[in-house]
Amino acid sequence: MFHKAIINKITVFIKIKWMLKIIPLFRFIYSNKPANVYIMLRMIIGTVVHTITFTIILS
């Protein structure tokens, strides 16, 4: 139960971090530079990989 509560807090924290990352990223895309799209894709892939790794370690 205690372990589950910690995981829930971490999940909420990750979601908040995602929201804070995604909002500026969309503004970044709309400035319409191919380089920005490339950077954004790298950031998203990095975050996804990080989150998955993190989840596997916890479970």
Secondary structure, 3 states (H helix, E strand, C coil): CHHHHHHHHHHHHHHHHHHHHHHHHHHHHHCCCHHHHHHHHHHHHHHHHHHHHHHHHHC
